[in-house]
Amino acid sequence: MTQKQNVIVSETKSEVVAQNKPLGGGYISISRKNILKKLEINGGRVNGWIENMRASSPTHPSLSQDQTSWNVHHPSALDMFDQIMESSKGKQIVMFLDYDGTLSPIVEDPDRAFMSNSMRKTVRKLARCFPTAIVTGRCKDKVYNFVRLAELYYAGSHGLDIKGPTRSSKYNKDRKGETLHFQPASQFLPMIDELYQRLVDKTKSVPGAMVENNKFCVSVHFRCVDEKKWSELAHQVKSVLKDYPKLRLTQGRKVLEIRPTIKWDKGKALEFLLESLGLAHCNDVFPVYIGDDQNDEDAFKQKLRDRGQGFGILVSKFPKETSAYYSLQEPKEVMDFLQRLVEWKEVSLSAHSRV
């Protein structure tokens, strides 16, 4: 595993690849020992696929409790905005955003999950106020083409493909002029490509099934598949996956996702980005993660509740199990929340300048 890590820091005039060298000096100063511990290969089995596929559907709420009771435990982040800002007082807010279902609506064709111009303008303003990252299961390059904002951090393939801003970061003055690239699972690329081709061939017989190559993970979308065909699709995916013991299956909103069995997820991507910003061990950092899917729970629980800093916001119209503190119902509410954050920051800066 040690020989395979790719941590690349591109400087303004040259590119340095740090593979078998200690991190330090001009490199991103993140402990290789700690990272390697997190990338340990682990096994796992997939059980209850069909039940989980139903639970992942937004039309099948996973909780029996009513909406009112759920809202008491996960109040609207818009309604609680003033309390949230009071909690962040004197701290550096860092924003982490999922893409599908958070910045863009969920659509039948994943290649047409475009974000609105108004959302793009809002996210651009947000990035001028706070360090901002998009953390998604999508291929990093595809999401970048959707968003088209060079000032953001992008963590694609559930954090397995991370890239920093292409220009100097005002948030980390020690690394001005550097661009962060991190791909902890590059050795899996040939395997992922092979799996993708096999799944495309295998699932052709299921109407509506779509297989997407997200570089470090493969997504099998069943949003347009008749529910009576879900069992057939699950068996087809399982029959292919059994030949790849180093890959594991996770599930999201009407999607089966297959990725390497290394200990890396959206929560660890959040931790890595905080560390690359020099904020991982600060008591005055306030991470905010907004996401709508099961895979976002790794960030909600492991890296926000457990560390006792910041909070998660679940985007959902339906009650479901979550470790997020707050909720928003749809991307429109996400945009409203982000706009209020920007306005709050502008007012704070204005008051500070007068003082």
C-alpha positions in Angstrom: 0.0 0.0 0.0 2.8 2.4 0.8 4.1 2.4 -2.7 0.7 3.2 -4.1 -0.2 6.4 -2.4 -0.5 9.5 -4.6 -0.3 12.8 -2.8 0.5 15.5 -5.4 1.1 19.2 -4.8 1.2 21.3 -7.9 3.1 24.5 -7.4 2.7 27.6 -9.7 5.6 26.7 -12.0 6.2 23.0 -11.4 4.5 19.8 -10.2 5.9 17.7 -7.4 4.8 14.1 -6.9 5.3 12.9 -3.3 4.9 9.1 -3.4 7.8 7.5 -1.5 9.1 10.6 0.2 8.4 12.0 3.7 5.8 14.7 3.8 7.2 18.0 4.8 8.7 21.2 3.5 6.7 22.1 0.5 4.5 19.1 0.6 1.2 18.8 2.3 2.1 18.1 5.9 -0.2 15.3 6.7 1.0 12.3 8.7 1.6 9.4 6.2 1.4 6.9 9.1 -2.1 8.1 10.1 -3.3 8.1 6.5 -2.1 4.5 5.9 -3.9 3.4 9.0 -7.1 4.8 7.5 -6.5 3.1 4.1 -6.3 -0.5 5.6 -8.0 -3.1 3.4 -11.0 -4.5 5.2 -13.6 -7.1 4.2 -17.3 -6.9 4.3 -20.5 -8.6 3.1 -23.7 -7.1 1.7 -26.9 -8.3 3.2 -30.5 -7.2 2.7 -29.9 -5.6 -0.6 -33.6 -5.4 -1.7 -34.8 -4.0 1.7 -32.0 -1.4 1.6 -32.9 -0.5 -2.0 -36.5 0.2 -0.9 -35.3 2.1 2.1 -33.1 4.3 0.0 -36.0 5.4 -2.1 -37.3 8.9 -1.1 -40.9 7.5 -1.5 -40.3 4.9 1.2 -39.5 6.7 4.4 -37.3 4.6 6.7 -39.0 5.7 9.9 -42.5 5.1 11.1 -42.6 8.2 13.3 -44.6 11.2 12.0 -43.0 14.3 10.4 -43.8 16.5 13.4 -42.0 14.2 15.9 -39.0 13.9 13.5 -38.8 17.7 13.1 -38.6 18.2 16.8 -35.3 16.1 16.8 -34.0 17.5 13.5 -35.4 21.1 13.3 -35.0 23.2 10.2 -31.6 24.9 9.9 -33.4 27.9 8.5 -35.6 28.2 11.6 -32.6 27.7 13.9 -30.2 29.9 11.9 -29.7 32.5 14.7 -28.9 29.8 17.3 -26.5 28.1 14.8 -24.6 31.3 14.2 -24.4 31.9 18.0 -22.7 28.5 18.3 -20.2 29.4 15.6 -19.3 32.7 17.2 -15.5 33.3 17.2 -14.9 30.2 15.1 -13.8 29.5 11.5 -16.7 28.1 9.6 -15.8 25.5 6.9 -18.5 24.4 4.5 -18.8 20.8 3.1 -21.6 20.2 0.5 -22.9 17.1 -1.2 -24.0 17.6 -4.8 -26.9 15.5 -6.0 -30.0 16.3 -4.0 -28.2 19.1 -2.1 -26.9 21.6 -4.7 -28.9 20.1 -7.6 -32.3 18.3 -7.7 -32.4 14.5 -8.0 -33.2 13.8 -11.7 -33.9 10.6 -13.7 -30.8 11.1 -15.9 -27.7 11.6 -13.6 -25.9 13.2 -16.6 -28.4 16.1 -16.5 -28.1 16.9 -12.8 -27.4 20.6 -13.5 -27.2 23.1 -10.7 -29.1 26.4 -11.3 -27.4 29.6 -12.1 -28.7 31.1 -8.8 -27.3 28.2 -6.8 -23.9 28.6 -8.6 -23.8 32.4 -7.7 -24.7 31.6 -4.1 -21.9 28.9 -3.8 -19.4 31.3 -5.4 -20.2 34.0 -2.8 -20.1 31.3 -0.1 -16.5 30.3 -1.1 -15.4 33.9 -0.8 -16.6 33.9 2.8 -15.6 30.4 4.0 -13.4 27.5 2.9 -15.8 25.4 0.8 -15.7 21.8 -0.5 -18.0 19.7 -2.5 -17.9 16.1 -1.3 -19.7 13.7 -3.6 -19.9 10.1 -4.8 -19.7 11.5 -8.4 -16.5 11.6 -10.5 -14.6 14.7 -9.5 -14.3 15.9 -13.1 -17.9 15.5 -13.8 -19.0 17.4 -10.8 -16.5 20.2 -11.6 -18.1 20.4 -15.1 -21.5 20.8 -13.4 -20.3 23.4 -10.9 -17.5 25.3 -12.8 -16.1 27.1 -9.7 -12.3 26.9 -9.5 -12.2 28.3 -6.0 -13.7 25.2 -4.4 -12.2 22.0 -3.0 -13.6 19.0 -4.8 -13.7 15.5 -3.2 -15.1 13.0 -5.8 -15.8 9.3 -5.6 -16.7 9.6 -1.9 -13.4 11.4 -1.1 -11.2 9.0 -3.1 -10.2 11.8 -5.5 -9.5 15.2 -3.9 -8.4 18.4 -5.5 -7.9 21.8 -4.0 -8.4 25.3 -5.6 -6.5 26.1 -8.7 -5.4 29.4 -7.3 -3.8 30.6 -4.1 -5.9 29.9 -1.0 -6.4 32.8 1.3 -7.3 30.3 4.1 -4.0 28.6 4.3 -1.2 31.2 3.8 1.5 28.6 4.4 0.6 26.8 1.1 0.0 29.8 -1.2 0.3 28.8 -4.8 -0.1 25.1 -4.2 -2.8 22.8 -5.4 -3.7 19.7 -3.5 -4.3 16.4 -5.3 -5.0 13.2 -3.3 -5.9 9.8 -4.7 -5.6 7.1 -2.0 -6.9 4.3 -4.2 -5.2 4.8 -7.6 -4.1 1.2 -7.7 -7.8 0.2 -8.0 -8.4 2.1 -11.3 -7.9 -0.9 -13.7 -10.2 -3.1 -11.5 -12.9 -0.4 -11.4 -12.8 0.0 -15.2 -13.0 -3.7 -15.7 -16.0 -3.9 -13.2 -17.7 -1.1 -15.0 -17.6 -2.8 -18.4 -18.8 -6.1 -16.9 -21.7 -4.4 -15.2 -22.7 -2.5 -18.3 -23.0 -5.8 -20.2 -24.6 -7.7 -17.3 -27.4 -5.1 -16.6 -28.4 -4.5 -20.3 -31.4 -6.8 -19.8 -32.9 -4.6 -17.0 -34.9 -1.7 -18.5 -34.0 1.6 -17.0 -30.8 0.5 -15.3 -27.8 2.8 -15.8 -24.2 2.1 -14.9 -22.0 5.2 -14.3 -18.2 5.1 -14.0 -17.2 7.6 -11.3 -13.5 6.8 -11.6 -12.9 5.4 -8.2 -16.4 3.9 -7.8 -19.1 2.5 -10.0 -22.7 3.5 -9.6 -25.6 1.4 -10.7 -28.7 3.7 -10.9 -32.1 2.1 -10.5 -34.2 5.3 -10.4 -35.9 4.4 -13.7 -36.1 0.7 -13.0 -39.5 -0.9 -12.2 -39.5 -2.0 -8.5 -40.5 -5.5 -9.6 -37.1 -5.6 -11.4 -35.0 -4.5 -8.4 -34.4 -8.1 -7.3 -33.2 -9.1 -10.7 -30.9 -6.1 -10.9 -29.5 -6.8 -7.4 -28.7 -10.4 -8.3 -27.0 -9.4 -11.4 -24.8 -6.9 -9.6 -24.0 -9.4 -6.9 -23.1 -12.1 -9.4 -20.4 -9.7 -10.9 -19.2 -8.3 -7.5 -18.4 -11.8 -6.1 -15.4 -11.9 -8.4 -14.0 -8.7 -6.8 -13.3 -9.3 -3.1 -11.4 -6.0 -2.8 -14.5 -4.0 -3.7 -17.5 -3.4 -1.6 -21.1 -2.3 -2.1 -22.8 0.7 -0.4 -26.2 2.1 -1.2 -27.6 5.6 -1.7 -30.8 7.1 -3.0 -31.8 4.6 -5.8 -28.2 3.8 -6.5 -25.9 0.9 -5.8 -22.3 2.0 -5.4 -19.2 -0.2 -5.6 -15.9 1.1 -4.4 -12.6 -0.1 -2.9 -12.7 -1.8 0.5 -10.3 0.7 2.0 -11.2 2.6 5.2 -12.0 5.9 3.4 -15.3 7.6 3.1 -16.9 11.1 3.1 -16.1 11.5 6.8 -12.4 10.8 6.3 -12.4 13.2 3.3 -13.8 15.9 5.6 -11.0 15.2 8.1 -8.4 15.2 5.4 -9.5 18.5 4.0 -9.6 20.1 7.5 -6.0 18.8 7.9 -4.9 20.1 4.6 -6.3 23.5 5.6 -4.3 23.4 8.8 -7.6 23.3 10.8 -7.8 19.7 11.9 -6.5 20.2 15.5 -8.0 23.6 16.1 -10.6 24.2 18.8 -12.0 27.2 16.9 -13.0 25.5 13.7 -16.7 25.0 12.9 -17.4 22.4 10.1 -20.8 22.4 8.5 -21.7 19.4 6.3 -24.9 19.5 4.2 -26.0 16.2 2.4 -29.0 14.1 1.6 -27.8 10.6 1.3 -26.8 7.5 3.4 -23.2 8.0 2.5 -23.2 11.4 4.1 -23.8 9.8 7.5 -20.1 9.0 7.7 -19.5 12.7 7.9 -22.5 13.5 10.1 -21.6 11.0 12.8 -17.9 10.1 12.7 -16.5 13.6 12.0 -19.0 16.0 13.4 -20.9 14.4 16.3 -17.9 12.4 17.5 -15.5 15.3 17.4 -18.1 17.6 19.0 -17.4 20.4 16.5 -19.8 21.8 13.9 -22.9 19.9 12.8 -24.6 18.1 9.9 -27.7 19.1 8.0 -29.8 16.4 6.3 -31.6 17.4 3.1 -34.8 15.3 3.1 -38.6 15.8 2.8 -39.1 12.5 4.7 -38.2 11.3 8.2 -35.2 9.0 8.2 -32.5 7.8 10.6 -29.7 10.3 10.7 -26.9 11.7 12.9 -27.4 15.2 11.5 -28.6 17.8 14.0 -30.7 19.9 11.6 -32.7 19.4 8.4 -33.6 21.2 5.1 -36.2 19.9 2.8 -34.8 20.5 -0.7 -32.0 22.3 -2.7 -34.1 25.5 -2.7 -33.9 25.6 1.1 -30.2 24.8 0.9 -29.7 27.8 -1.3 -31.7 30.0 1.2 -29.5 28.7 4.1 -26.3 29.4 2.2 -27.5 32.9 1.2 -28.2 33.7 4.8 -24.8 32.5 5.8 -23.2 34.9 3.2 -25.3 37.8 4.4 -24.4 37.0 8.0 -20.7 37.0 7.1 -21.0 40.3 5.2 -22.8 42.0 8.1 -20.1 40.6 10.5 -17.3 41.9 8.4 -19.0 45.3 8.1 -19.4 45.6 11.8 -15.8 44.5 12.4 -14.5 47.1 10.0 -16.5 49.9 11.7 -15.0 48.9 15.1 
